[in-house]
């Protein structure tokens, strides 16, 4: 996992719904986003649907620290959410996770 010089952790997570489960997965993710925004250390948590790709979803997350992200992942509600999410999506949760490292041009 990469932390930036300011210690923020940025995660991009992409998932695709199983055929016929697109609307159900979107509703499920919509309901789950609000609670995650209130987790300690969350800076931003936004869900998106990929334009032109029904059933493909992306969540952009930003956390104050690696510890804050780990706290989110270990939250008791996640133990209930993960099995349901796996019923709705193709592949594994881990397959869609990407950690982003920002960079800026030299001045």
N, C-alpha and C positions, 0 to 999 in steps of 0.2 A: 504494500500500500504506500502511496506517495503522499507526503505532506509538504505543503509549500513553505517557503521561508517565513510566512506569517502564520504557519501551522494550520491553515484551513485545509480541509479535505473536501474535494469536489468529486462527485460520483455521477456518472451517466449510466443509467440502466435501461436496457431495451428488452422488450418481451413481445412475443406474438401469441395471440389467442388461438386456441384450437378452432378448427372450422366449426362454425355454428355457435361459438361461444363468445363472439366479438362483443356484442352488446352487454352480455353478462359480465365479462371481464372489465369492460369500461366502467360499468356501474360499481363493481367491486373496488376497483382502483380509486374511483372518485370518493367513495366512502372512507377509504383507508388513508387518503392524503391528509385530511384535516388533523387527525391524531398525530401523525408524524411531524407536522409543522409545530406541534406543541411539545415535542420531545426536547429535553434539556440539550442545549448546544446547537440546535438547528438554526441555520441562517436563512436557508431557503429550500423549499421542497415543492417542485412544480411538475405536474403530470401533463403529458402531451400525447396527442394521437398524430401519427405521421401522416401528413397530407398525401392523398392518393394511395395509401396503403391501409385500408380498413382492417382493424384488428392488430395493427402494430403500434405499440405504445412505448413512450420514452419518459423516464422520470429523471429530472435534473435535481441533484441534491447538493447542498453545501453545508458543511458542519464546522464548528469552531475548532474541533480537534479529532484525532483518531479515537480518543476515548469517548467523545460524544457520539460518534458513529457507532462504535461498539455498543454503547448503552442503548441506542435506538434498535440495533439488531437483536439485542438480548431482552428487549421490553417484553413483558408477559403476553401482551396482545399478539406479538409476532408469532408465538407458538400456535395460536389459532389461525392466523392469517396465512401462514406459509402453506399448510396442507391444502387449504381452499384454493389458493393461487395456483398451486401445482396441478390441480384438477382442471383449471381453466386455460392454462398456457401450454404451448409447445416447448419442449426442452427443459433445461434446468434454470433456476434463478441465477446461478453462478455464470452460466454461459453469456448472459447479457450485461454483466457488470464490467464497467471500464472506469478506471480512476484517471482523472484529468490533472495535468500539471500545467499551470499557466506559464507563459513566457511573455516577455516584453522586449521590444527592440532596444538596443543600446542607445543611450542619449548622446 
